[in-house]
């Protein structure tokens, strides 16, 4: 929608009067003097189709663009830790392995144990890989040079929504002052916030059967929560890497301004 608005402004040649580049000051102001977006623009439908086609192409190539930056962040003989399986992280590490030799420690991410498949795929890419249990994350973090994880979404304040167990990794990395890098394409940024009262409200709770193992008696009154995601505050993140470049947590608001118009944030 931001791209369509920009194209409308460009096509109607009203950039100087009806549109201002979004900034922190403008976000805090009211919408006085904003355009009614009601002018007729010739060939606007065709222009929008071209925008959507370009956007689709960018989304398809995001993973490749992120993986190309691996050489600048992974160095020789480093020990990298990740958790579970992320296709973006997998491709990122494989691309770095073409010119760098390093080791990867993969936390298994119970109870689905997606880290096992991640380790198999990295081993096929001739990367030295070790699988550890989630309980061993803190003990192994002292040996780690860098943490790299994937994400489901990045919220407006920089909070990262990642696979369950990622917060354990981030907290351990913070304790040992290990850089924590989050890989997330531009389309994973969203202008929403988590509710402060109960973060589980926005989480996805799945069946507790994999945690209980199916052997626990159902009449004991035991309450088991099996969340699908973890939320990492921006204070635990060192660097975000998108398909265009890397940026710090303090720069997230600027990324949001480039992707979302202020009138589109509460639809």
Buried (B, 14 or more C-beta within 10 A) or exposed (E): EBBBBBBBBEBBEBEEEBBBEBEEEBEEEEEEEBBEBEEEBEEBEEBBEEBEEEEEEBEEEBBEBBBEBBEEBBEEEBBBBBBBBBEBBBBBBBBBBEEBEBBBBBBBBBBBBBBBBBBEBBBEBEBEBEBBEBEEBBEBBEEBBBBBBBBBBBBBBBBBBBBBBBBBBBBBBBEEEBBBBBBBBBBBBBBEEBEEEEBBEBBEEBEBEEBBEEEEEEEEEEEEEBBEBBBBBBEBBBBBBBBBEBBEBEEBBEBBBEBBBBBEEEE
